[in-house]
């Protein structure tokens, strides 16, 4: 099996894979908490990002990467996806410190975008990993009915990296969504 799923699935599916990545990144921009408890968690996350940026600045990005990359996968998938985790770590270790610091700063500063989903005039697809170590499933659930036209794909055995952990189910879900909106 290829470590880069897009190379193994052909040009058309590579395009779908790219769209999927874009949708995942876009969705991550929308996920924000509501209520006091979530707001407290948000402040804690900001402090964690500051600590991670400091590790990178001090030349200790490997500590940050060795913790965060595996945590992007469901905990019980670490052994099955060991090669993909190592591949992702290699990419992250090769990323310039400035790039990592900028990404952390961007995640820390991103505004709440739930209104974009709520007011969307186009169909929205939410793909949620049931075993996500970063976004509790309950937070995903809060977003399932925000848009008037929402398709939800729940990946029962995935964390934050569902497009790798449940690749076929992810691709199938995206293709069905695209078929539905472009029929």
C-alpha positions as a printed NumPy array, in Angstrom:
array([[  0.   ,   0.   ,   0.   ],
       [  1.238,   3.452,  -0.883],
       [  1.851,   5.846,   1.972],
       [  0.262,   8.584,  -0.108],
       [ -3.273,   7.369,  -0.822],
       [ -3.779,   9.671,  -3.832],
       [ -1.044,   7.912,  -5.845],
       [ -2.762,   4.597,  -5.453],
       [ -6.271,   5.589,  -6.468],
       [ -5.89 ,   7.32 ,  -9.815],
       [ -6.264,  10.844, -11.115],
       [-10.026,  11.169, -10.59 ],
       [ -9.864,   9.916,  -7.036],
       [ -6.774,  12.035,  -6.437],
       [ -8.895,  15.042,  -7.306],
       [-11.607,  13.823,  -4.932],
       [ -8.92 ,  13.272,  -2.285],
       [ -7.791,  16.891,  -2.782],
       [-11.376,  18.122,  -2.442],
       [-11.697,  16.004,   0.691],
       [ -8.576,  17.555,   2.222],
       [ -9.944,  20.993,   1.389],
       [-13.278,  20.112,   3.01 ],
       [-11.505,  18.83 ,   6.124],
       [ -9.454,  22.01 ,   6.414],
       [-12.55 ,  24.126,   5.806],
       [-14.516,  22.173,   8.411],
       [-11.748,  22.62 ,  10.949],
       [-12.163,  26.376,  10.48 ],
       [-15.83 ,  26.106,  11.452],
       [-15.493,  23.948,  14.544],
       [-15.719,  26.224,  17.534],
       [-17.283,  25.609,  20.903],
       [-20.331,  27.145,  22.463],
       [-21.058,  27.72 ,  26.129],
       [-18.764,  28.412,  29.054],
       [-17.182,  24.96 ,  29.305],
       [-16.182,  24.931,  25.617],
       [-14.993,  28.55 ,  25.843],
       [-12.669,  27.507,  28.682],
       [-11.369,  24.648,  26.532],
       [-10.769,  27.132,  23.731],
       [ -8.572,  29.28 ,  25.968],
       [ -6.713,  26.156,  27.066],
       [ -6.138,  25.221,  23.433],
       [ -4.712,  28.676,  22.766],
       [ -2.285,  28.252,  25.667],
       [ -1.298,  24.822,  24.319],
       [ -0.601,  26.338,  20.911],
       [  1.632,  28.934,  22.595],
       [  3.52 ,  26.14 ,  24.377],
       [  3.866,  24.194,  21.125],
       [  5.137,  27.293,  19.287],
       [  7.692,  27.791,  22.056],
       [  8.911,  24.19 ,  21.634],
       [  9.376,  24.831,  17.922],
       [ 11.171,  28.118,  18.603],
       [ 13.5  ,  26.342,  21.065],
       [ 14.421,  23.762,  18.415],
       [ 12.3  ,  21.006,  20.005],
       [  9.703,  20.562,  17.289],
       [ 10.235,  16.797,  17.323],
       [  8.631,  16.67 ,  20.799],
       [  5.595,  18.513,  19.442],
       [  5.417,  16.357,  16.308],
       [  5.952,  13.012,  18.048],
       [  2.949,  13.715,  20.278],
       [  0.564,  15.426,  17.878],
       [  0.89 ,  13.339,  14.721],
       [ -0.047,  10.03 ,  16.393],
       [ -2.882,  11.771,  18.271],
       [ -4.407,  12.754,  14.937],
       [ -5.217,   9.053,  14.474],
       [ -7.684,   7.144,  16.644],
       [ -5.737,   5.698,  19.56 ],
       [ -6.608,   2.129,  18.646],
       [ -5.368,   2.702,  15.067],
       [ -1.774,   3.577,  15.972],
       [ -0.37 ,   0.132,  15.24 ],
       [ -2.372,  -0.438,  12.05 ],
       [ -1.3  ,   2.939,  10.645],
       [  2.246,   2.98 ,  11.999],
       [  3.749,   3.533,   8.518],
       [  1.399,   6.43 ,   7.738],
       [  2.103,   8.001,  11.13 ],
       [  5.858,   7.791,  10.507],
       [  5.386,   9.216,   6.997],
       [  3.384,  12.149,   8.425],
       [  6.01 ,  12.716,  11.12 ],
       [  8.748,  12.806,   8.452],
       [  6.82 ,  15.427,   6.505],
       [  6.216,  17.473,   9.66 ],
       [  9.876,  17.255,  10.697],
       [ 10.828,  18.527,   7.243],
       [  8.447,  21.479,   7.513],
       [ 10.261,  24.746,   8.23 ],
       [  9.852,  25.991,  11.801],
       [  8.317,  29.212,  10.476],
       [  5.627,  27.194,   8.686],
       [  4.704,  25.278,  11.83 ],
       [  4.699,  28.441,  13.948],
       [  2.534,  30.231,  11.384],
       [  0.051,  27.342,  11.26 ],
       [ -0.207,  27.336,  15.057],
       [ -0.723,  31.114,  15.104],
       [ -3.388,  30.83 ,  12.408],
       [ -5.307,  28.139,  14.29 ],
       [ -5.084,  30.203,  17.448],
       [ -6.427,  33.343,  15.738],
       [ -9.144,  31.827,  13.557],
       [-12.587,  33.314,  14.091],
       [-15.819,  31.465,  14.703],
       [-17.273,  30.542,  11.318],
       [-20.447,  28.69 ,  12.315],
       [-22.448,  31.47 ,  10.666],
       [-20.91 ,  30.519,   7.31 ],
       [-22.32 ,  26.988,   7.636],
       [-25.628,  28.194,   9.075],
       [-26.158,  30.665,   6.218],
       [-24.817,  28.424,   3.467],
       [-26.89 ,  28.315,   0.302],
       [-24.898,  25.337,  -0.969],
       [-24.935,  21.801,   0.399],
       [-22.494,  21.101,   3.221],
       [-20.806,  17.799,   4.016],
       [-19.506,  17.107,   7.483],
       [-17.159,  14.163,   7.937],
       [-16.657,  13.271,  11.577],
       [-14.311,  10.732,  13.115],
       [-16.045,   9.144,  16.09 ],
       [-12.677,   8.589,  17.832],
       [-11.169,  12.039,  17.177],
       [ -8.628,  12.953,  19.865],
       [ -8.82 ,  16.656,  18.984],
       [-12.507,  17.381,  18.412],
       [-14.982,  15.597,  20.682],
       [-17.751,  13.922,  18.702],
       [-20.305,  15.966,  20.664],
       [-18.837,  19.13 ,  19.096],
       [-19.29 ,  17.644,  15.632],
       [-22.888,  16.767,  16.539],
       [-23.593,  20.415,  17.378],
       [-22.807,  21.234,  13.733],
       [-24.82 ,  18.49 ,  12.022],
       [-27.966,  20.618,  11.661],
       [-26.497,  24.097,  11.249],
       [-26.927,  24.189,   7.465],
       [-30.252,  23.565,   5.765],
       [-28.617,  21.038,   3.403],
       [-26.167,  18.936,   5.391],
       [-24.867,  15.467,   4.624],
       [-23.082,  13.798,   7.517],
       [-20.578,  10.976,   7.194],
       [-19.621,   9.432,  10.519],
       [-16.424,   7.411,  10.498],
       [-16.851,   4.989,  13.382],
       [-13.209,   3.843,  13.485],
       [-11.359,   7.085,  12.798],
       [ -9.832,  10.015,  14.534],
       [ -8.885,  13.296,  12.859],
       [ -7.32 ,  11.453,   9.888],
       [-10.398,   9.652,   8.6  ],
       [ -9.336,  10.082,   4.984],
       [ -6.462,   7.724,   5.814],
       [ -8.011,   5.586,   8.57 ],
       [-11.206,   4.844,   6.634],
       [-10.106,   5.805,   3.154],
       [-12.641,   3.806,   1.133],
       [-15.589,   4.91 ,   3.259],
       [-14.396,   8.534,   3.031],
       [-13.983,   8.429,  -0.746],
       [-17.306,   6.647,  -1.208],
       [-19.053,   9.231,   0.983],
       [-17.523,  12.143,  -0.923],
       [-18.422,  10.618,  -4.296],
       [-22.033,  10.059,  -3.166],
       [-22.19 ,  13.642,  -1.905],
       [-20.825,  14.978,  -5.202],
       [-23.203,  12.77 ,  -7.197],
       [-26.099,  14.105,  -5.131],
       [-25.225,  17.766,  -5.586],
       [-24.2  ,  17.518,  -9.247],
       [-26.967,  15.258, -10.57 ]])
